Amino acid sequence: MSVPQGSLFWFRTDLRLHEQIGLHAAQNQAGPLLCVYFVEPESPNIGPLSFPRQGPFRRRFIEQSLADLKSQLQVLGQELYVLEGSPSKTIPELMLRFGLKTCRMEHSKAPFEKREENALRLELKALGLDCETYASHPLIAPDQLPFELNRLPDVFTAFRHKVEAEFPEIQLLGSPGALPSLPAGAEALVSSPSQGHVLSDSAGFQGGESAGLAHLSAYFEGNRASAYKETRNGLQGDHYSTRFSPWLAQGNLSPRKIWAELKLYEARVGANESTYWIGFELLWRDYFYYAMQKYGSLFFALGGIRQRPPEHQSDLSRFEAWRLGKTGQPFIDACMKELHQTGFLSNRGRQNASSYLVHGLKLDWRWGAAWFENRLIDYDPCSNYGNWAYVAGVGNDPRPNRVFNPERQAEMYDPDKAYQQAWSQVCISE
C-alpha cells in the first residue's frame, strides 16, 4: 500500500485564490491536490421561523463565486468539485480513495460549523490523516493580536486602542502561480449542478473573486475613499458605501488585500478621516470575528454574551409585518422592502430596522437576525449576530438602550423622502 501524500483543500467562505494560506502551503507539497466545496443543505431557522438559513440572493452570489473560482483553478491546471453531503464523512472517504495525507481548510467562524470541523478532525485522526486550519477571515491574524483571545476586551473601543497601539505589519501572499496536479482518477468525480435561481435585481453584485477585485480597483481609482465618512450614512445609489461587504462575506476579497489597496491610495492621494474610517470598519469586522471565537454559542443566545435576556414578545404577526415591510412606519417599511427585493440594505437602514424590531415591536432579536441571515447577500455570522446583539443591548455595547427613532432618522437621512417614496409603491405578496 502506497504512503498517503498530497492534500485535499476544502473551500468554505474563502472563495478566492489570493491570500490563501492553505493553497500556498500546497504549492510546495509532494503529491497531488484535490479542491472541493460542499453545498450548504436546506435547513429551517430558529424557533417558529420556517425560512431557510440561506436565501436566494446569497445562494446565487455563491454560485457565481464558485463558477469564477472553478475557472481560475482550471487556468492553473486544477479543478473545483462542488459536492453535496456531510464533509466530515465525505472528506475522509475522498482522502482514502485518492491517497491524500492532509486536509486543509479555513478555520470555522461559528459554533454550527465548528461541530462539523471537530467531527472531521476526529474522523481523520482515527485514520492517521492530518488536518490543518488557518484564519482566512480577519485582517489581523490570531498570532498578531496584542493579547490572548480570552483577554479580548468586551468593548470595541478598548480593542481598537490596543490594536492600533501595536498595529502589525500586513504582508500579502498574492495568488499562487502554480498548483499541484489533480490525483489520478479525480475526473470521475461529478459536481452538483447549479440551482439556477432566477431573481430580481440584487443591488448589482456579481459573485466571484474576479468581480470583487475589479470593484476594489475601481473604488480606489476615483476619490470616493476620501469622502467615505461623509457618504456612508446614505440610503440610495451605488456610491455612498464601499460595497466591499458581499465579496468579503464569501471570501472573494481578503481584508488584507483591501487594507493594502487602502494604504496605496493614502500614499498616492493622502490620508484623511474618511480613509481612516474604512480601516476602522475593517477592525470592527475583526472585532466581531474574535468576539465570536471567545464567546461561541453565547453569540446566539437570547441574553447574548451578557446573559441578560431582554423582555420580548413572541408575536409572529408583528414579525411578519416587519419582515414584509407592512408595519405602517414608512421609513422602516422602505428598508424592509429593499432588503426583501434586493438582498442588500444600507448600514443606516440596518440599524433602524433592527432597532425597530427590538425596541419598537419588542420581538426576539434573533428572529430579526435570522431574517437578515436569509436575505442578505453579505451575510456573515460574526458581524450579523454581533450587530443585532449590539442593538438589542446584550452584546458588545456599553450602552444598554441603543434606540433609533425612525421619524427622526428619516428627517436626518431622507429629508426629501426620496428613499421612502422609491419603495412606497412596492407591495410584497409573500
N, C-alpha and C positions, 0 to 999 in steps of 0.2 A: 504493500500500500504506500502510495506517494505521500510525502510530508506536505501538509497544507501550507500554501503560501499565497500571496496576493490578498486582496481585500474586497469587501462589499461596502459601498458608500450609500448610506440611507439619507436622501434629501428629505427635509422636513419643511420648516418655514425658513429655508435658506436657499431659495431657488435662484441661484446665480453661480458664476464661476469666479468672479473677482473676490478677493479677501476670504477665500475658503481654506481654512487651516487644514481640514481633513484632506482635501484634494492636493494641497501642496505636499503633505506627507506621503500621499500615494504616488506622487511623481517619481520618487526615488526608491520605491519599494521593488522587491523581487516578486515576480508573478503578476497575474492579470488583475483587472479591476472590473467590478460589476456595479452599475449605478441603478438604484431603484427609488421609487416613490410609491407610497401607499395612499389610496383614495380614502378620505375620511368617510366612514359609514354614516348613513342617515340615522339620526337619533333625536328623540324629543328633548326638550329643555326641562328646567326645574319645575317642581310643583305641578300646578294645573295647566301650565302652558303647553300647547300642542305643537308649536312650530319647531323645526329642527335647529340645531346649533349653527349650521352653515346654510345661509340663504343663497338665492340665485345669483346675486351680483358678485359676491366673493367667489362663488363656485366658477363663474365664467372667467373672472380675473385669474384664478389659479389655473384653469385650463389653458388660458393664453400664456401664462408663465411657463407651464410645463412644455408647451409646444415650442416656445422660444429656447428653453433650456435644452430640449432634445436636439434642436437644430445646431446649437452651439457645440454640444458634445459630439455630434456627428462630424463636424468640421475637424475635431481632434481625433477622429477615428474611434470614438466611443458611442454609447447608446444609453438612452434612458428608458427603463422599463417601468411603466405605471401599472401597479398591481392592486388587487383587492385582497381582503383577508386580514388576519392578525399578524402584525410584524413580528411579535415575539414567537410565533410558530413558524411563519414562512421564512424569515431570515435564516434561522439555523438550518432549515431544510435546504435552502439555496446554497449556503456556505458548504455544507457537506456534499451536495450534488456537484459543485464546481471546484471543490478542494481549496476553499479560501480560508485564510487563517484569522483575519482581523475584520471586525465591523467598525466602521467609523460613522459618526453621526453628530448632529447638533445636540447640545445638552437641552433636556426638556425644560420648558419655561414654567409649566403649571402642573398641579398635582395629578390631574387626569392623565396627562401624557407621561408623567414620571412613573406611574404604575406600569404602563406598557414598557417603558425603558427598563425598569427594575426586573420585570418578568423576563425580558430579553436577556439581560445580564446573567440571570440565573440559568437560563437555558444554555447560553454559550459557555458559561463556566463549567457546567456539567459535561459538556462535550470537549473541554480543553481548548476552546476557542477564545479569542481576545475581543474586547470591546473598548473602544476609545471614544470619548466625547469631548467636545470643545464648546466654548461660549461664542456663538455666532451673532447673537442679538445685540450686545451692548457696545457702546463706543469705547468705554474703559473696561479692559479685561479684568476678570476677578483678581488676578495676581497683581494688578496695578492699583487697586483700591488702597487708600492710606489707612485702612483699618480692617479688622476681621469682620466677616459678614454678620456675626452676632452682635457686633458693636455698631451696626448701621443706625444712624440717627433716625428717630421717628418723625422728624420734620425735615422737609426738603431743604430749607434754607441752611440748616446746620450741615447737611450732606454737601451742598454746593460749596459752602465756605471751606470745608475740609478738602474737597477735591480740587478746587481752584487754587488753594494754597500749595498743593503738591501735584500740580497737573502733570501727568505722564506724557512722554513723547509718543505721538501716534504715528506708527510706521505702517506703511502699506505693503501688502504682499503682491498686489497685482493679480493677474489672471494666469493660469497655467499655460505654458506654451506647448506642452505635450502631455499626454496621459498614457498609462499602460494600456495594452490591448485588452479586448474582451476575452473572457475564458472560453475555451473550446466548447461548442455546443450551446452557447448563450442565445444564438439566433432562434432556438426552438421556443424561447420564452415569448409569450404573447401579451402585449399591453392591453389594459382595459380600454374600451372605446370611450371617446369624449361624450359627455351628455348632450352637447349641442344646444344649450339653452338659448332661446330667443328672448331678448329683453328689450325694454325701452332704453332710452339714453341713460348711461350710467356715469354722468358727470365727466365724460371724455377721457376715461382712464383705460389704457391698454396695458394688459399684464405682460410682464417679462422684463428680464434684465436689459435687453436692448432698448425698450421703450423707457425704462427707468433712467438709464444712463443718458439717453437723448434729452429727457426732461431736465435732468440735473445740469447738463451742459447748457441748455437753452436758458435755464433760470439764471445762471451766473454770467451769461453773456451780456444781459442787459443791466439795468441798475435797480431792479426790483429789490434786491437784497438790502440796499442802502435805505429803503423806505419801509422795510417789513414791519417794524414796530408800529408805524402809523396806519398800516393797512390791515393788520392781522385780525382786527375785530369786524371786518367786512362780512357781508352776507351773500353777495351775488357776484358773479363773474369768475374769471379764471386767475386774476392777478392779486387778490387780497391775501392769499395763502401761498406758502411754498409748494403745497400739494405733494410733498415727498411721502406722506404717510402711507398710501396704498402700496408703494414699492418697498417701503421699509417693513411693513407688516408681513409681507410674504418673502422678505429677504431678497427681493430683486435688487435692492440697493443696500450696501453696507453703510452703517452710520459713520464708519471710519472714512469711507470714500467721500461722503458728504462733508465731513469735517475738513478733509484735505482740500476739497474744492473751495470751501468757505475761506480757509486760510490763504489760498492762492488769490481769491477775489479781494480779500482785505489787503494783501500785499500789492495788488495791482491798482485798486480803486481807493482803498483806505478803509479803516475800521471805524465803526460808529456804534451807537446804541442799538441800532437795528440789526447789524451783523452780529453783535454780541448776543442779541435775543434769539437768533437762530441756533447758536450753540447752546444757549440757556435751555432751549426746549429739547435739544438732544440729551442734555443732562437730566431733564425731567423724565424722559423716556428711560434712561438708565436707572434712575431712582426707583421707578415703579417696578422695573425688572428685578432689581436687587431686593426690594421690599417683598416681592412675591417669593423670592428664594428664601428669605428669612422667615416669613410667616406661613407660607404654604396654604393649607386649606382655610385658614382664618380669613384669607382674602375673599372667600366666597360665603362666609358666614353672615347671617343677618346682623350680628353685633360687630362684625369686622374685627380688625386687629385690636380694637379697644374692648371688645367683648361686652358691649353695652347695646343690646338690641333697641332700636327706636320704636316708638309707638307707630303702629301701622294698621291698615285695614286690608282685608282680602276680598276686594270688590272687583270682580272680573269685568263688570260692565263699565266701570270707570277706566280700567286699564285699556279695554278695547277702544273706548272713545279717545284716549290719549294716543294709542298706537296708530289709529287710523286718521288722526287729525280731525276729530269731531268733538273737541272739548267745548267749543264756543269761544275760546280765547284766541283771537286772530293770529297773534304772533306765534304762539305755541303750535297752533294748527298748521301754520305755514311751514314751521320747522319739521313737523312730523310728516307732512305730505312730501316735502323734499326728500327726507330720508327714505320714505317708503318707495318713492318713484325713481330715485337715482342711486341709492346706496351711499350717499355722501351727505355731510352736513358740516357747516362751519363750526369752529370752536365755540363761538358765541352762541350759536344755535344749540349745540350740545349741552352747554352749561345751563341754558334756560330750560330746555326740555327736561333735563334730569332734575333740576330744582323743582319744577312744577309738579312732576310725578311724586317726588319725595315729600315736599313741604306743602304743596298746594292740594294734591289729591290724597296725601298720607298713605301711599301704597308702598309695598315692599320694594326697596331699591333694586333688589336682584331681578325683579321682573323687568324693570327697565333695562338693566344691564344685559339681560338675556335677549331682549328685542334688538338692542344695538348689536349684540353678537351675531344675531341672524342677519341683520340688514346691512351692516357697514362693510364696504369693500376693504377698508383699512383696519378691520378688527384685529386687535392684539390683546390677549387675555390680561397681560400685566397693566397696560395703560387703560383698557376699558374698565375693568373691575376696580383698579386703583382710583380712577377718576370718579366713578359712581360712588364708591365708599367715601371718598373725599367730600363730595357734595352732600352725602347723607349724614356726615358728621361722625362716621365710625371708622375712618381711615387715617391717612397721614395728613392731618389738618389740625392746627392748633385752635382754629375757630370752630366751635360746636354747631353753630347755626348759620350756614352759608346759604342764605335765601336770596333768590333773584326775583325782583318784582317785574313781571313780564310787560306791564304797561309802561313802566319807567324805562325798561330796557329797549322797548320798541321806540320810544321817543328819542332815545340816545342814538340808537344804531340803525333805525329805519324811520327817520323823521318824516320823510315824504310818503311813507307806506308803500314804496315801490315793491319791496320784497313780499309784504303781505298780500298786495294786490296780484302779484305774479302767480301766487298759489291759491288765491281765493276761489277761482272757478274750477279747480281740480277737485274731483269727487272720487274717493276711493271706495269701491264697492265690495272689497274683500270682507 
